[in-house]
């Protein structure tokens, strides 16, 4: 999956930041019950993700 498909499926991230050659996209929040962090490379491909919170059971890029 690339970041464009990710945006189409999950919407705009709540925030983002640069991590060396990667872009970290932050979705949701702990307060909402699900926080998801997705790393994408310079070609906009998802290279890794993690989630935390009770409401995240069905979330996967």
DAZIDA-V308348 format. One record per residue. PSI is psi in radians with two decimals (NA if undefined). OMEGA is omega as a letter, one per 20 degrees, with the letter a starting at -180 (* if undefined). Layout:
# DAZIDA-V308348
((PSI	OMEGA) (PSI	OMEGA))
This chain:
# DAZIDA-V308348
((2.48	r) (3.04	a) (-0.44	r) (-0.73	r) (-0.65	r) (-0.79	r) (-0.69	r) (-0.63	a) (-0.71	a) (-0.09	r) (-2.93	a) (2.36	r) (2.67	r) (-0.57	r) (3.00	r) (2.83	r) (2.70	r) (2.36	r) (1.54	a) (-2.06	a) (0.10	a) (2.82	r) (2.21	r) (2.11	r) (2.27	a) (2.10	r) (2.57	r) (-2.83	r) (2.78	r) (-0.66	a) (-0.58	r) (-0.12	r) (-0.03	r) (2.11	r) (2.24	a) (2.32	r) (2.20	a) (2.32	r) (2.29	r) (2.60	r) (-3.09	a) (-0.36	r) (0.12	r) (0.43	r) (2.42	r) (2.17	a) (-0.21	r) (2.76	r) (2.79	r) (2.71	r) (2.74	r) (2.53	r) (2.66	a) (-0.44	a) (0.14	a) (0.07	a) (-0.61	a) (0.20	a) (2.17	r) (2.23	r) (NA	*))
